[in-house]
Amino acid sequence: MNITDKQLIRISLIISILGLLLLYLFYSISEIPESSLSRVNEEFVDENIRVKGEVVNVDHIPNSNITIITLEQQVKKKVVVYDDITVPLNKEVIVTGTVSSYKGEEQITAKEIEVS
């Protein structure tokens, strides 16, 4: 059986499209489930997490692009953002990021912040 160049291109295109569709499907299924701020502890260090909380404090570190947001939802946790951003106080936000530990305290290094 001889495969022509045209047939080979069609097969390659179909396989590529199917691969992209599978990647999209896996991405949409693998969304990080929302967790409670009270569950952010040493067990979750280096894990991705998604939490919701009320912004109770925002600190901009002088001479840097670091913003530290304090969220509250039964407990208070700090969220570190390596960007100089403005977040409204007393608003609920959803933070997706990685749990880290700094000076014995767990915090979240934000990858994405949504104001709800």
C-alpha positions as CSV (number, residue, x, y, z in Angstrom):
1,M,0.0,0.0,0.0
2,N,1.5,3.3,-1.1
3,I,0.6,6.4,0.8
4,T,0.8,9.6,-1.2
5,D,2.1,12.9,0.2
6,K,-1.4,14.3,0.2
7,Q,-2.7,11.4,2.3
8,L,0.2,11.6,4.7
9,I,-0.5,15.4,5.2
10,R,-4.2,14.6,5.9
11,I,-3.4,11.9,8.4
12,S,-0.9,14.2,10.2
13,L,-3.4,17.0,10.3
14,I,-6.1,14.8,11.7
15,I,-3.8,13.3,14.4
16,S,-2.6,16.9,15.3
17,I,-6.2,18.1,15.7
18,L,-7.2,15.1,17.8
19,G,-4.1,15.7,20.0
20,L,-5.0,19.3,20.6
21,L,-8.6,18.4,21.4
22,L,-7.3,15.8,24.0
23,L,-5.0,18.4,25.5
24,Y,-7.9,20.8,25.9
25,L,-10.1,18.2,27.4
26,F,-7.4,17.2,30.0
27,Y,-6.8,20.9,30.8
28,S,-10.5,21.6,31.4
29,I,-10.9,18.5,33.6
30,S,-7.7,19.2,35.7
31,E,-8.9,22.5,37.2
32,I,-7.7,22.8,40.8
33,P,-10.6,22.3,43.2
34,E,-11.3,25.2,45.7
35,S,-10.1,24.6,49.2
36,S,-10.5,26.4,52.5
37,L,-7.9,28.8,53.9
38,S,-7.9,26.8,57.1
39,R,-6.6,23.8,55.2
40,V,-3.4,25.7,54.1
41,N,-0.8,24.1,56.2
42,E,2.6,22.4,56.0
43,E,1.1,19.4,54.3
44,F,0.3,21.5,51.2
45,V,3.7,23.1,50.8
46,D,4.7,23.1,47.1
47,E,1.2,22.0,46.1
48,N,-1.1,24.0,43.9
49,I,-4.2,25.3,45.6
50,R,-7.3,27.5,45.0
51,V,-8.8,29.4,47.9
52,K,-11.4,32.1,48.4
53,G,-11.3,34.8,51.1
54,E,-11.9,38.4,51.9
55,V,-9.1,40.9,51.4
56,V,-8.4,42.5,54.9
57,N,-5.0,44.0,54.2
58,V,-2.8,44.9,51.2
59,D,0.9,45.8,51.7
60,H,3.1,47.0,48.8
61,I,6.8,46.4,49.5
62,P,8.7,49.6,48.8
63,N,11.2,49.5,45.9
64,S,10.0,46.2,44.7
65,N,7.2,44.6,42.7
66,I,5.9,42.6,45.6
67,T,2.4,42.9,47.0
68,I,1.4,41.0,50.2
69,I,-2.4,40.5,50.5
70,T,-3.9,39.2,53.8
71,L,-7.0,37.0,53.2
72,E,-9.5,36.0,55.8
73,Q,-11.9,33.1,55.8
74,Q,-12.1,31.9,59.5
75,V,-8.3,32.2,59.5
76,K,-5.9,34.7,58.0
77,K,-3.3,33.8,55.5
78,K,-0.9,35.8,53.4
79,V,-0.8,35.8,49.7
80,V,2.4,36.9,48.0
81,V,2.1,38.4,44.5
82,Y,5.3,39.2,42.6
83,D,3.7,42.1,40.9
84,D,2.6,45.6,42.0
85,I,-1.1,45.1,41.9
86,T,-4.2,46.9,43.3
87,V,-6.7,44.7,45.1
88,P,-9.8,46.2,46.7
89,L,-10.1,45.9,50.5
90,N,-13.1,44.0,51.9
91,K,-13.8,42.3,48.6
92,E,-13.9,38.5,48.1
93,V,-11.2,37.1,45.8
94,I,-10.3,33.7,44.5
95,V,-6.6,33.0,44.5
96,T,-4.9,30.2,42.6
97,G,-1.2,29.6,43.5
98,T,1.3,27.5,45.3
99,V,1.6,27.0,49.1
100,S,5.0,27.9,50.5
101,S,6.5,28.4,53.9
102,Y,8.3,31.6,55.0
103,K,9.7,31.9,58.5
104,G,7.5,29.0,59.7
105,E,4.3,30.5,58.4
106,E,2.4,29.0,55.4
107,Q,1.6,31.4,52.7
108,I,0.3,31.3,49.1
109,T,2.4,32.5,46.2
110,A,-0.3,33.7,43.7
111,K,-0.4,32.8,40.1
112,E,-3.9,34.2,39.5
113,I,-6.2,36.4,41.4
114,E,-9.9,36.9,40.5
115,V,-12.1,39.5,42.2
116,S,-15.5,37.9,42.8
